[in-house]
Amino acid sequence: MKTKYSRRSVIAGGALALVGTTLAGRAKAETSTQTPAAAPKSEPGAIKTRTASCNCGQLRVTTKGPDPDRVVMCNCYLCQKQTGSPFSLQARFPNEQVTIEGKSTAWKFPIDGAKPTTYRTCAGSDGITNSAADVVTSHFCPVCGSTVYYYRKSDPARTGVKVGAFADPTFPPPMGSGFEEYKHPWTSNIAALSMPLGHHQ
């Protein structure tokens, strides 16, 4: 049986305290058949349907509404380790714009009973306002391992989605960058890299 979970019901149900839980929701898949080169530019305030998914397609998040008002790049070590990349990019959408389909495994950070990390992470603040300690529960596909969405205890009205899971070059760029003390310096000017192995399509 599939159930649509709102952010509020997930918190009320104590999901933040569980690791290894599964969630299922219902989503109507709507994807674009346009190639990235032909894709239209985003118009502010326009209603769009976007679908993010894991690599195997089992776990999907569909958003319907205007583009998010918060798209942030995070350079903290937690995000680097989670993505296997020098940074992560995530967007937060109002819960009423989000539908989730498929099974996920939840992973909560900070981990209860574990030693604190020796570095600051975005789970301890939002990377912009340096707020007090927070709890982030990430949801990844138990089949292929892709992290697709997450919840922040400090932001119960919104669902965070990993921008890379949309695989959509028309998605809006980041509006902020957090934890830059941990960033890889070359990410500041990728266009200037010599790329001795070349550029390939």
N, C-alpha and C positions, 0 to 999 in steps of 0.2 A: 504494500500500500504506500502511495506517495502522499506526502503532506508538504504544504508550503509553510516554511518557518519564517516568521518575522524576527527581526533583531531582538525585539522586546521579549518575545516568547522564548527565544533561545536562552536569553539571560535568566528569565524567570524559571526556566526549566533546569537551571543549574548547569548548563552545558559548559560554562567557563571552568567549572571545577573538574570536568571529565577530560581524560585523554583517551583517544581511541574510540570516541563515539562516532556514530555515523548519522548523517543527516540526509534526508531526501526531500526534494521539492518538485515543483512542476514548472516547466518553462515551455513556451512556444518558440521553437527555434526559427529565427529569421536571420538569414545571412545574405550578404551582398554578393552578386555574381560579377561585380565590376573588378577590373584589375586595378592594382594600386595606382598606376599612371593615370587611369581614367576616373578614379574616385573623386567625387566633388569635395571641395573644401567645406569645413564645418561652418555653419552660420550660428552665431550666438543665439541661444534661446530656442533653437529649432528642436523639435521632438525627434529623437533618433532611437532606433532599436539596435543595440550592439550585443553580441554574444561572445563571452570569454569561455574558454574550455581548457581542459588538460590536454596533454599530448594524445592520449588514446580516445578522447571525446566522451568518455563516460561521465565526467563531472563538468557541468555547464552552468554558467551564470548569465542570465539575460537581463539587460538593463533597458528600460524604456523611459525616455524623458530627455530633458536638455543635458548637454555635456556637464560633467561634474564641476563644482566650484572649487574643488581641491584636488590637484594632481601634484604629487610631491616625489622628488627623487631623494632616496636615503642612501647615505654612504656608510652607515654604521656596520660594524663587523657582524652583527646578527643578520642583517639583510644580505651582506656579502656571502655569508655562509649558507643562508637559506636559498639564494638564487644561483650560487656558483659563479657570480658575476661581480664586477667591482662596485655595483650599486643596484638598487631595486627602484622600480617606478610603480607607484600605486595611486589609485583614485578612489575617492569615497563617494557613494551614491546614497540618497535618502532610501531607507528601507522599502518604502512603498513603490520604488522604481525597480526593485530587484526581485527576480525569481530564480530559484536554485533547483537544478535537476541533477540527480545522481547521488552516489554515495561518496562520503568524504571521511577522512580520519582527521581528528582534531589534535592539534599540538599547542600547548599553552606555554607562554613565556612571560615572566620568569617562571622557572620550574619550581614547584613546591618542594621545599626541603633541600634543594641543591645549593651549592656554594654560589654566592653572587659572582657575576663576571668581573673581570679586572678592567673592563672597559665600559663606557657608556653605550647604551643602545636605545633605539627608538621605542622599545617597550617600556623604557623608563621615563620617556617624555615624548612629545609629539614632533620633536625635531625643529619646531619653529618657535614656539613660546616657552620651551624648556619647562613644561608642566611637571607636576609631581609624579611619583611612581604610578605606572599604569600596568594593565595586563592585556596582552595581545593573544588571541586564539586564532591560529592559522588553520585553514582547512585544505588538505591536499588529497589527491586521488590515491586510493589504496592500491590501484592497479599499476599506474605508470609513475606515480610519485610527484606529479606537478602540483605546486601550490597555486590555487586559483583565487581564493578569497579569504578574508579575515575579519575579525571583530575586535574592536577596542572597547575595553570596559569604560573608558572615559568618554566615548562617543556612541551611546546606545541608539541614537537615531539614524546612524548610517552604517552601511556595509562597505568594507574596503575590497577592492578587486585589483589584482596584479595586472598592470597595463599590458605586459607582454602576453598575457593569456588571451587578449583580444586579437593579437596578431594583425593589427590594423594600423597602417601607416598614417591614416587620417586622424588618429586619436590626438587630442590636444597635447601640446608639450607641457613639461612640468612648470609649475608656478613658483616652486621653492625647492631648495636643496638643503638637506639637513646633515649634520654630523660630518662636516667637511674636513674636520681634523683627521678623519680616517680615509679620506678619498685618495684614489690613485691619481697622482698629478696629471698624467696624460689625458685623463677624461675631460679636463678643462678645455682642451683644444684638439679634438680628434682630427679635424680637417688638416692640421699641421703635421700629422704623423707621416713619415716617409713611405710607409707600407712597401718595403722591398719585395714582398711576395705579390704585390699588385692588388688591384681591385677586380673582383669577379662578380658577374651576375648569375 
